[in-house]
């Protein structure tokens, strides 16, 4: 099945949210929204594709180490996927490396399965855009090996064409010759029609300009650049990447828009998540009070939740946030980030509070300069 884009108006409804809490009131009855979460003309262009203003990330689908995935979660993951699609979300981000150990590739497998088994309108299912990333493994040394990686992803998902094929990271810092072969692999998969568009992930400003110019010379447009981008990650490099994207017509896709959960308002120095995230959070959360206070203040005033405000900030900055979801509750809350916009004064307040917060997100080690 080829997933192409057309304009679809979401007709499903989601629950309303508590204005005074950072989480959904799960006991509250579902209340109908009179309008769609976003109108067809509010879709976002990514190269030749039109996608929802927010997508969903599937890093947790198969990842046991960081996100505690268990195969018993698959039923709720499918419900989560269905809820998202029924409410107009048509962009799903994944990667061929998502999944721990024997579950490597599990995210792609589940995503393909959920699409095939979606019970809604066929035209809605056919308009889903999959953005997957191909790891720059040391043994992927030729363009053909990257093309084979793309074919393996297609086989795992059981689809005929990927929406956006992305390089997961740059090898410029440790294996520069390999990167040129990977770029040629992007060109080859595009020319063979295996992907509708190409993008990169974790590329810093200098490498982003280089890959854009290289692909342009080969007649292949670079449609997207995916980087860590949130109120916790707006340093000089990230803002330079954003400016480059704006000037070249590249769409910036914001991953970790909630800072792995630190911008949900759920965690405190005495209430940390288990596993590796707990160590990271313990170093950053104590310095986030100015930012979290501003998020809470705006959330209460706007009758939204803290995560909804943080995600909406990414949307207002012209990016496509892809918050990760692994439960229906998370999907419901994230959907509440759509259908409204922060004011310019609120944006300035949040950014000023972010600058005053000494806690900053650690930059991805794979991001180049």
C-alpha positions in Angstrom: 0.0 0.0 0.0 1.3 3.4 -0.9 0.6 6.1 1.6 0.1 9.4 -0.2 -1.4 12.6 1.0 -4.7 14.3 0.5 -6.7 16.7 2.6 -8.8 15.0 5.2 -10.9 16.8 7.8 -10.8 15.1 11.2 -14.3 14.3 12.4 -13.6 12.4 15.5 -13.8 13.9 19.0 -11.6 13.8 22.0 -12.1 14.5 25.7 -11.8 17.9 27.3 -9.1 18.6 29.8 -8.7 19.9 33.3 -7.6 23.4 33.6 -6.2 23.0 37.1 -4.2 19.8 36.8 -1.2 18.8 34.6 -2.9 15.5 33.8 -6.2 14.4 32.4 -9.0 13.7 34.8 -9.4 10.1 33.6 -12.8 9.8 35.4 -14.2 12.7 33.4 -16.8 11.8 30.7 -15.8 12.5 27.1 -17.1 15.8 25.9 -17.6 16.7 22.2 -15.6 19.4 20.6 -17.7 21.4 18.1 -14.8 21.9 15.7 -12.0 19.8 14.4 -8.7 20.1 16.2 -7.3 21.8 13.1 -8.7 22.7 9.7 -7.5 21.2 6.4 -5.8 24.5 5.5 -3.8 24.3 8.7 -1.9 21.3 7.6 1.9 21.7 7.2 3.9 21.2 4.0 6.9 18.9 4.2 8.3 18.8 0.7 5.5 17.2 -1.4 3.6 16.1 1.6 0.9 17.7 3.8 0.9 16.6 7.4 -0.8 17.4 10.7 0.7 20.3 12.7 1.8 17.7 15.2 3.0 14.2 14.7 3.5 11.4 17.2 6.9 9.7 17.9 7.1 5.9 18.4 10.5 5.6 20.1 8.9 3.9 23.1 7.3 1.2 20.9 9.8 -1.6 21.5 12.3 0.2 23.8 12.7 -1.7 27.1 15.8 0.1 28.4 14.5 3.6 28.5 10.7 3.4 28.2 9.9 0.0 29.8 8.2 -1.5 26.8 6.5 -4.9 27.2 4.7 -6.8 24.4 1.6 -6.7 26.6 1.4 -3.0 25.9 0.6 -3.5 22.2 -3.1 -3.4 22.6 -3.1 0.0 24.2 -0.5 1.2 21.7 -2.9 0.3 18.9 -5.7 2.2 20.7 -3.3 5.1 21.0 -2.6 5.0 17.3 -6.3 4.8 16.4 -7.2 7.7 18.6 -4.5 9.8 17.0 -5.5 9.0 13.4 -9.2 9.5 14.2 -8.4 13.0 15.4 -6.5 14.0 12.3 -2.9 13.1 13.2 -1.3 11.6 10.0 2.5 11.9 10.7 4.2 9.1 12.7 7.9 9.1 13.2 9.9 5.9 13.8 13.4 4.4 13.0 14.9 1.1 12.0 16.9 1.1 15.2 13.9 1.6 17.6 13.6 -1.4 19.9 15.8 -3.1 22.4 17.8 -6.3 21.6 15.6 -8.9 19.9 13.0 -6.2 19.6 15.1 -4.1 17.2 12.7 -2.8 14.5 9.7 -3.4 16.7 8.5 0.2 16.3 8.3 -0.1 12.6 6.6 -3.5 12.8 3.9 -2.3 15.1 3.3 0.9 13.1 2.8 -1.1 9.9 0.5 -3.5 11.8 -1.6 -0.7 13.3 -2.0 0.9 9.9 -3.2 -2.3 8.2 -5.7 -3.0 11.0 -7.1 0.5 11.3 -10.8 0.2 11.0 -11.6 3.8 10.0 -12.1 5.2 6.5 -9.7 3.9 3.9 -8.8 7.3 2.6 -7.8 8.3 6.2 -5.6 5.2 6.4 -4.1 5.8 3.0 -3.1 9.4 3.9 -0.9 8.4 6.8 2.7 9.6 6.4 5.5 7.5 7.9 8.8 9.2 8.6 11.4 6.6 9.4 15.1 7.0 10.1 18.0 4.8 8.9 20.8 4.3 11.4 24.4 5.2 10.2 25.7 1.8 11.4 29.4 1.3 10.8 28.7 -1.5 8.4 26.5 0.7 6.2 29.4 1.8 4.0 27.8 2.1 0.5 24.8 3.7 -1.0 23.4 0.2 -1.8 23.5 -0.8 1.9 21.4 2.2 2.8 19.0 1.3 0.0 18.8 -2.2 1.4 18.1 -0.7 4.9 15.2 1.2 3.3 13.8 -2.0 1.7 14.1 -3.8 5.0 12.0 -1.1 6.7 9.4 -1.3 3.9 9.3 -5.1 4.5 8.9 -4.7 8.2 6.0 -2.2 7.8 4.6 -4.1 4.8 4.1 -0.9 2.7 5.3 0.0 -0.7 6.6 3.5 -0.1 7.8 5.5 2.9 6.8 9.2 3.3 10.0 10.6 4.6 13.3 8.6 4.6 15.8 10.2 7.0 19.4 9.7 8.0 19.3 9.1 11.7 22.6 10.9 12.4 25.7 12.3 10.7 29.0 10.5 10.8 31.0 13.7 10.1 32.6 13.6 13.6 34.1 10.2 13.4 33.8 8.7 9.8 33.5 11.5 7.2 33.9 9.2 4.1 31.0 7.1 5.2 28.7 10.1 5.2 29.0 10.8 1.5 28.0 7.2 0.8 25.0 7.6 3.0 24.0 10.8 1.2 24.2 8.9 -2.1 22.0 6.3 -0.5 19.4 8.9 0.2 19.6 10.0 -3.5 19.2 6.4 -4.6 16.2 5.6 -2.5 14.5 8.8 -3.7 15.3 8.1 -7.3 14.0 4.5 -7.0 10.7 5.8 -5.6 11.2 4.0 -2.2 10.5 7.3 -0.4 8.5 10.3 -1.3 10.9 12.7 0.3 14.2 12.7 2.2 15.3 14.3 5.5 18.1 14.2 8.1 18.2 13.9 11.9 20.6 15.3 14.4 22.4 17.4 11.9 24.1 20.6 13.2 24.1 23.8 11.2 27.3 23.3 9.2 26.5 19.7 8.2 22.9 20.7 7.5 24.0 23.3 4.9 26.4 20.7 3.4 23.9 18.0 2.9 21.3 20.4 1.6 23.7 21.7 -1.0 24.9 18.2 -2.0 21.4 16.8 -2.4 20.3 19.9 -4.3 23.1 19.4 -6.8 21.9 15.9 -7.3 18.3 17.1 -7.9 16.9 15.8 -4.6 15.3 18.4 -2.3 16.0 18.1 1.5 12.5 18.4 3.0 13.1 18.0 6.7 15.6 18.3 9.5 14.7 16.5 12.8 16.5 17.8 15.9 15.9 18.0 19.6 14.0 21.3 20.0 12.0 22.5 23.0 11.9 25.1 25.7 14.7 23.0 27.2 16.7 23.0 24.0 16.9 26.4 22.4 20.6 27.1 22.5 22.6 28.8 19.8 23.0 25.7 17.6 19.4 24.8 17.7 18.3 28.3 16.9 20.8 28.5 14.0 19.4 25.2 12.7 15.9 26.7 12.9 17.0 29.8 11.0 18.7 27.7 8.3 15.6 25.6 7.9 13.4 28.7 7.6 15.7 30.3 5.0 16.0 27.1 2.8 12.4 25.9 3.0 13.3 22.8 5.2 10.7 21.8 7.7 12.1 21.5 11.2 10.7 18.4 13.1 11.0 18.8 16.9 11.7 15.7 18.7 11.6 15.5 22.6 9.3 18.6 22.7 8.6 17.7 26.3 12.3 17.1 27.2 11.8 13.4 27.7 9.0 14.3 30.2 10.7 17.0 32.2 8.3 19.6 30.7 5.2 17.7 31.8 5.2 19.1 35.3 4.9 15.6 36.6 8.4 15.2 38.0 10.2 16.9 40.9 13.6 16.3 42.5 11.9 13.9 45.0 9.7 12.2 42.3 11.9 11.0 39.4 11.3 8.4 36.8 13.0 5.0 37.1 15.9 4.0 35.0 18.4 6.2 33.0 16.0 9.1 32.8 16.0 9.4 36.6 19.7 10.2 36.6 19.4 12.8 33.9 16.3 14.4 35.5 18.0 14.7 38.8 20.7 16.9 37.2 18.3 19.2 35.3 14.9 19.4 37.1 16.2 21.4 40.2 17.1 24.3 37.8 13.7 24.3 35.9 11.6 26.1 38.4 11.3 29.5 36.6 10.3 27.7 33.4 7.9 25.3 35.0 6.3 28.1 37.0 5.6 30.0 33.7 4.2 26.9 32.1 1.9 26.3 35.0 0.7 30.0 35.1 -0.1 30.0 31.3 -1.7 26.6 31.5 -4.0 27.7 34.3 -4.9 30.9 32.5 -5.6 29.2 29.2 -7.3 26.2 30.7 -4.7 23.9 29.3 -2.2 21.6 30.8 1.6 22.1 31.1 2.5 19.6 28.3 -0.1 21.2 26.0 1.5 24.6 26.5 5.0 23.2 25.9 4.0 21.5 22.7 2.0 24.5 21.5 5.2 26.6 21.9 6.9 24.3 19.3 4.0 24.7 16.9 4.0 28.4 17.3 7.7 28.5 16.5 6.9 26.9 13.1 8.1 23.4 13.8 6.3 20.1 13.8 6.6 18.6 17.3 6.5 14.8 17.6 5.9 14.0 21.2 6.3 10.3 22.0 3.1 8.4 23.1 2.7 5.0 24.7 -0.8 5.3 26.2 -4.2 6.6 25.3 -4.0 9.1 28.2 -0.8 10.6 26.8 -2.4 10.8 23.3 -5.5 12.5 24.6 -3.5 15.1 26.5 -1.1 15.8 23.6 -4.0 16.3 21.2 -5.1 19.1 23.4 -2.1 21.1 22.2 -3.9 21.6 18.8 -6.6 24.1 17.9 -5.2 27.2 19.7 -2.1 29.3 19.8 -0.1 31.0 22.4 0.1 34.8 22.2 3.3 36.6 21.3 3.5 37.8 24.9 3.2 34.2 26.2 5.9 33.0 23.8 8.2 35.7 25.1 7.4 34.9 28.7 8.2 31.2 28.2 11.4 31.9 26.4 12.5 34.5 29.0 11.8 31.9 31.7 13.7 29.3 29.8 16.8 31.5 29.7 16.5 32.2 33.4 16.3 28.4 34.2 19.8 27.0 34.7 18.6 23.5 33.9 19.1 22.8 30.2 18.6 19.6 28.2 21.8 17.7 27.4 22.4 17.9 23.6 22.2 14.6 21.7 25.8 13.3 21.4 25.1 12.4 17.7 24.3 16.0 16.7 27.2 17.4 14.7 28.2 21.1 14.5 
